[in-house]
């Protein structure tokens, strides 16, 4: 009898078209969930009869309580090779194999750049005006040349953003807890102290992984250091920034605006106050959502399932 396989959070309904699922068609019965399942109770209720679950990034969390309530679950696949919303220790305790998939490129840097450009040049705003029948332009934009791009983190994505900023002839500075002056020098980036990063930023772009150390790293005190003309861009994880402090700073004009691709709660609730602020550019966690990535993700899922069924799991997360 085929094993039941759930594909979660396929918002665009493309999972089955992005890979060749025929490799496992005889052995698994696939059900696609296009809508977000929601609370842990709803996740358990929906998945209690599935032996295989394919999760898209961190859209659905798998804490210990969920694993304990899903005794039929044998294989959990996450896109990418890291997922902070999966309790790997609880998975091991429940006998669940957790596997990852390949990924493609670094599409998040493009979203961060797009948010920066939209904040600087009001592209989306002017597009909406023209489509609504406005006669012509009303805004005056900012040229990025000569402005300061402050990078909170200079890893893979931060380093790409540094190169992009340099291409725009911006001054690029960086800081994080583990960053060294030597690494900055190698990237032709100015190493600065923590407070100077916030004080000098015209655009502050966050490129850190969410962890206990980075959760709430940017709060009211950090935002108070920023210039009233500065913009914050977050394409990493919502909880790195204290949401209430950010909303307050935006409402009161203590910073000029924000470009946000990530949020504390995703999908972002319809009545969320961020939706109502006119100095914020919002995108629905599009950082990794590109065709090349999706083909790598879903193709990897197929290969992971095939390897598991053959008794030789690959890309096992430990």
C-alpha positions as CSV (number, residue, x, y, z in Angstrom):
1,X,0.0,0.0,0.0
2,X,1.5,3.4,-0.9
3,X,2.7,5.7,1.8
4,X,0.8,9.0,2.2
5,X,2.9,12.1,1.5
6,X,1.8,15.6,2.3
7,X,3.3,18.7,0.5
8,X,2.7,21.7,2.7
9,X,2.3,25.4,2.0
10,X,2.4,25.2,-1.8
11,X,0.9,28.7,-2.0
12,X,1.4,28.9,-5.8
13,X,0.2,25.3,-6.4
14,X,3.4,24.5,-8.4
15,X,5.0,21.6,-6.4
16,X,3.9,18.8,-8.7
17,X,4.9,20.8,-11.9
18,X,8.4,21.7,-10.6
19,X,9.8,18.2,-10.4
20,X,9.5,14.7,-11.9
21,X,7.4,12.9,-9.2
22,X,7.1,9.8,-11.4
23,X,10.2,8.4,-9.6
24,X,8.1,7.9,-6.5
25,X,4.5,7.7,-7.9
26,X,4.2,4.0,-7.5
27,X,5.1,4.1,-3.8
28,X,3.5,7.3,-2.4
29,X,0.1,8.9,-2.5
30,X,0.6,12.6,-2.7
31,X,-1.7,15.3,-1.3
32,X,-0.9,19.0,-1.8
33,X,-1.9,21.6,0.8
34,X,-2.1,25.0,-0.9
35,X,-3.2,26.9,2.2
36,X,-1.2,27.4,5.4
37,X,-2.5,24.9,8.0
38,X,-2.2,27.3,10.9
39,X,-1.9,26.3,14.6
40,X,-0.2,23.2,15.9
41,X,-3.5,21.5,16.5
42,X,-4.6,22.1,12.9
43,X,-1.2,20.7,11.7
44,X,-1.7,17.6,13.7
45,X,-5.3,17.1,12.6
46,X,-4.4,17.5,9.0
47,X,-1.3,15.3,9.0
48,X,-2.1,12.5,11.4
49,X,-2.3,9.8,8.7
50,X,0.8,10.9,6.7
51,X,4.1,9.0,6.8
52,X,5.9,11.6,4.7
53,X,5.7,15.3,5.0
54,X,7.4,17.9,2.7
55,X,7.7,21.3,4.3
56,X,8.5,24.6,2.5
57,X,11.2,26.4,4.5
58,X,9.9,27.5,8.0
59,X,6.3,28.1,7.0
60,X,5.0,25.3,9.2
61,X,6.7,24.6,12.5
62,X,7.5,21.1,13.9
63,X,8.1,21.4,17.6
64,X,8.2,18.5,20.0
65,X,4.5,18.5,20.6
66,X,3.7,18.1,16.9
67,X,6.1,15.2,16.5
68,X,4.7,13.4,19.6
69,X,1.2,13.8,18.1
70,X,2.2,12.3,14.7
71,X,3.2,8.7,15.4
72,X,2.7,7.7,11.7
73,X,5.3,10.2,10.5
74,X,8.5,8.6,9.3
75,X,10.1,11.1,7.0
76,X,10.1,14.9,7.2
77,X,11.7,16.9,4.3
78,X,12.5,20.6,4.5
79,X,13.6,22.7,1.6
80,X,17.2,23.8,2.1
81,X,19.7,22.3,4.6
82,X,18.6,24.2,7.7
83,X,15.2,24.8,9.3
84,X,15.0,26.5,12.7
85,X,11.3,25.6,13.1
86,X,12.1,21.8,13.2
87,X,13.0,20.3,16.6
88,X,15.6,17.8,15.4
89,X,16.0,16.2,18.8
90,X,12.3,15.6,19.1
91,X,12.4,14.1,15.5
92,X,15.1,11.7,16.5
93,X,13.3,10.7,19.6
94,X,10.2,9.9,17.6
95,X,12.1,8.0,15.0
96,X,11.6,10.5,12.2
97,X,14.2,11.0,9.6
98,X,14.6,14.7,8.6
99,X,16.2,15.5,5.3
100,X,17.0,18.7,3.4
101,X,17.3,19.6,-0.3
102,X,19.6,21.5,-2.5
103,X,19.0,25.2,-3.2
104,X,19.9,27.6,-6.0
105,X,21.7,30.9,-5.9
106,X,21.0,33.7,-3.4
107,X,17.8,35.2,-4.5
108,X,17.3,37.0,-1.1
109,X,19.9,39.5,-2.0
110,X,17.8,40.6,-5.0
111,X,14.8,41.1,-2.8
112,X,16.8,43.2,-0.3
113,X,18.1,45.3,-3.2
114,X,14.6,45.6,-4.6
115,X,13.3,46.9,-1.3
116,X,16.1,49.4,-1.0
117,X,15.4,50.7,-4.5
118,X,11.7,50.9,-3.9
119,X,12.3,52.9,-0.7
120,X,14.8,55.2,-2.4
121,X,12.8,55.8,-5.6
122,X,9.2,55.0,-4.7
123,X,8.8,52.7,-7.7
124,X,5.8,50.8,-6.4
125,X,4.0,54.0,-5.3
126,X,4.5,55.8,-8.6
127,X,3.4,52.7,-10.5
128,X,0.2,52.5,-8.5
129,X,-0.5,56.3,-9.1
130,X,0.0,56.0,-12.8
131,X,-2.3,53.0,-13.0
132,X,-4.9,54.8,-10.9
133,X,-5.0,57.7,-13.4
134,X,-2.6,60.2,-11.9
135,X,-1.2,62.7,-14.4
136,X,2.5,62.4,-13.6
137,X,5.2,62.3,-10.9
138,X,5.0,63.7,-7.4
139,X,7.9,62.2,-5.5
140,X,11.6,63.1,-5.3
141,X,13.8,60.1,-4.9
142,X,17.2,59.4,-3.4
143,X,20.3,58.5,-5.4
144,X,22.1,55.6,-3.7
145,X,25.5,56.8,-4.7
146,X,27.4,58.2,-1.7
147,X,24.8,56.9,0.8
148,X,25.8,54.5,3.5
149,X,24.7,50.9,3.4
150,X,25.1,49.3,6.8
151,X,25.1,45.6,6.9
152,X,24.2,43.7,10.0
153,X,26.0,40.5,9.1
154,X,28.6,39.8,6.4
155,X,28.1,36.2,5.6
156,X,27.1,34.8,2.2
157,X,24.1,37.2,1.7
158,X,25.7,40.1,3.5
159,X,28.8,39.8,1.3
160,X,26.6,39.8,-1.8
161,X,24.8,42.9,-0.6
162,X,28.2,44.6,0.0
163,X,29.0,44.0,-3.7
164,X,25.7,45.4,-4.8
165,X,26.1,48.5,-2.6
166,X,29.6,49.0,-4.0
167,X,28.2,48.7,-7.6
168,X,25.9,51.6,-6.7
169,X,28.9,53.5,-5.3
170,X,27.6,53.4,-1.8
171,X,29.8,53.5,1.3
172,X,29.5,50.0,2.8
173,X,30.0,49.4,6.5
174,X,29.3,46.2,8.6
175,X,29.1,44.7,12.1
176,X,27.9,41.6,13.8
177,X,28.9,39.7,16.9
178,X,31.4,37.5,15.2
179,X,32.6,39.8,12.4
180,X,36.3,40.7,12.3
181,X,38.1,43.6,10.8
182,X,40.0,41.2,8.7
183,X,36.9,39.7,7.0
184,X,35.6,43.2,6.3
185,X,38.9,44.2,4.8
186,X,38.8,41.2,2.5
187,X,35.4,42.3,1.3
188,X,36.5,45.9,1.0
189,X,33.9,46.9,3.6
190,X,34.5,49.2,6.6
191,X,34.4,47.5,10.0
192,X,32.5,49.6,12.5
193,X,31.3,49.2,16.1
194,X,27.7,48.1,16.9
195,X,26.4,51.6,17.8
196,X,28.1,53.2,14.8
197,X,26.5,50.8,12.5
198,X,23.1,52.1,13.5
199,X,24.1,55.8,13.7
200,X,25.7,56.0,10.3
201,X,23.2,53.9,8.3
202,X,21.2,55.4,5.5
203,X,20.0,51.9,4.7
204,X,20.4,49.2,7.4
205,X,20.1,45.7,5.9
206,X,19.9,42.7,8.1
207,X,21.6,39.5,7.1
208,X,21.7,37.2,10.2
209,X,20.3,33.8,11.0
210,X,17.6,33.8,13.7
211,X,19.0,32.3,17.0
212,X,18.6,33.0,20.7
213,X,21.4,35.5,20.4
214,X,19.9,37.4,17.5
215,X,16.2,37.3,18.5
216,X,15.3,40.9,19.5
217,X,18.7,42.2,18.5
218,X,17.2,45.4,17.1
219,X,14.9,47.0,19.7
220,X,13.9,50.5,20.7
221,X,17.5,51.5,21.8
222,X,19.0,50.5,18.5
223,X,16.3,52.2,16.4
224,X,16.8,55.3,18.5
225,X,20.4,55.5,17.3
226,X,19.3,55.6,13.7
227,X,18.9,58.9,11.7
228,X,15.3,60.1,11.0
229,X,16.2,59.8,7.3
230,X,17.3,56.2,7.6
231,X,15.6,53.1,6.3
232,X,15.6,49.5,7.7
233,X,15.5,46.5,5.5
234,X,14.8,43.0,6.8
235,X,14.9,39.9,4.6
236,X,16.3,37.6,7.2
237,X,13.7,36.8,10.0
238,X,11.1,38.9,11.6
239,X,11.9,38.4,15.2
240,X,15.5,39.7,14.8
241,X,13.7,43.1,15.1
242,X,11.4,43.9,18.0
243,X,8.2,44.4,16.0
244,X,6.4,46.8,18.5
245,X,9.5,49.0,18.7
246,X,9.8,49.1,14.9
247,X,6.1,50.0,14.4
248,X,6.4,52.8,17.0
249,X,9.5,54.2,15.3
250,X,7.8,54.1,11.9
251,X,4.6,55.7,13.2
252,X,6.4,58.5,15.0
253,X,8.8,59.2,12.1
254,X,11.9,58.4,14.1
255,X,13.1,56.5,11.0
256,X,12.1,57.2,7.5
257,X,10.8,53.8,6.6
258,X,11.3,50.1,6.3
259,X,11.4,47.4,3.6
260,X,10.2,44.1,5.1
261,X,10.0,40.6,3.5
262,X,9.8,38.7,6.9
263,X,7.5,39.0,9.9
264,X,6.9,37.7,13.4
265,X,3.8,35.9,12.2
266,X,3.5,34.5,8.6
267,X,1.3,34.8,6.7
268,X,1.0,38.4,8.0
269,X,-2.4,38.9,9.5
270,X,-4.8,40.9,7.4
271,X,-5.4,43.5,10.1
272,X,-1.7,43.8,11.1
273,X,-0.6,47.4,11.7
274,X,2.3,47.1,9.3
275,X,-0.2,46.9,6.5
276,X,-1.5,50.3,7.3
277,X,1.8,52.3,7.4
278,X,2.6,54.3,4.2
279,X,6.3,54.4,4.9
280,X,6.7,50.7,4.7
281,X,7.3,48.5,1.6
282,X,6.0,44.9,2.3
283,X,6.6,41.7,0.4
284,X,5.3,38.3,1.5
285,X,8.6,36.5,2.3
286,X,9.6,36.3,-1.4
287,X,13.4,36.1,-0.7
288,X,13.8,32.5,-1.8
289,X,10.7,32.3,-4.0
290,X,12.2,32.0,-7.5
291,X,11.7,29.3,-10.1
292,X,15.3,28.0,-10.0
293,X,15.1,27.6,-6.3
294,X,11.7,25.8,-6.4
295,X,13.0,23.4,-9.0
296,X,16.0,22.6,-6.8
297,X,13.7,22.3,-3.7
298,X,11.0,20.0,-5.2
299,X,13.5,18.0,-7.2
300,X,15.4,17.4,-4.0
301,X,12.2,16.3,-2.3
302,X,11.7,13.6,-4.9
303,X,15.2,12.3,-4.6
304,X,15.0,12.4,-0.7
305,X,11.8,10.3,-0.8
306,X,13.2,7.8,-3.3
307,X,16.4,7.4,-1.2
308,X,14.4,6.9,2.0
309,X,12.2,4.3,0.3
310,X,15.3,2.5,-0.9
311,X,16.7,2.5,2.7
312,X,19.5,4.9,1.9
313,X,18.4,8.4,3.2
314,X,20.4,11.3,1.8
315,X,21.0,14.8,3.1
316,X,19.9,13.8,6.6
317,X,19.9,16.8,9.1
318,X,21.5,16.1,12.4
